[in-house]
């Protein structure tokens, strides 16, 4: 009945891509403090992205700009 076709990229998708690239670039670190710090940065940036997605004032910015500013 309905034939919806939606294809768009959310800030979350871009965030996951950049997190993967950062982890790949830094390599598999065996330093537990560094791994813990990267995890905290990932969690905080994801929280900021979620908050920005829920605020209408941030809809004027592109999704990539939003993700860049949260890292």
N, C-alpha and C positions, 0 to 999 in steps of 0.2 A: 504494500500500500504506500508506505513512505519510502522514498529512495534518497536517504540522506547520504551524502558523501562529504566527509569533513577530513581535511588534512591540514593540520597546522602544528607548529612547533611551540611548545610552552617554554617558559623560562626554566622549568624543572628539567626538561630534556637537555637544554643547553648546559645547565649546571652539571648534570651527570656526565656529559661529554667532556667538559673541562676538568672535572675531578679525575676522570679516567686519564686524560692526557697529562695532568700534573703528576699523578702517581706514576705513570709510565716514564715521564721525563726524569723524575727524581730517583726512579729505580726502587727495587725492593730493599728498603733500608732495614738494617738489623738493629738500629738504635731505637729502643722502645720509647724514649722521650720524644724523638722526632716523629715516630709513628703516631703517638698519642696527640702531639701538637697538630699534625695534619688532620687527624680525625676531628679534633675540636674546631679547626678552621672550616672543615667541610660541614659540620653540624651548624655552626653559626651562620655561615653564608646561606645555607638552605633555609634556616629560620628567617633570615632577612628577605630572601626571595619570596617565601610564603607570605610574609607580612605585606610586602610590596604588591603581590598579586591580589591581595584582598582590599587594597586601597585604591580608589578610583583616581586619585591624583597622579598615580604612577603609570596610568594607561597611556599617557602621551609619549612615553619613552619607548624605544624599541626594546625587544626582549634581550637582545645581546648587550645593549647598554646597561640594562637592569642587572644582568648577571655579572658583567664586568665590575660594576660598582659595588656588588655585594662580596666580592672576593677580597 
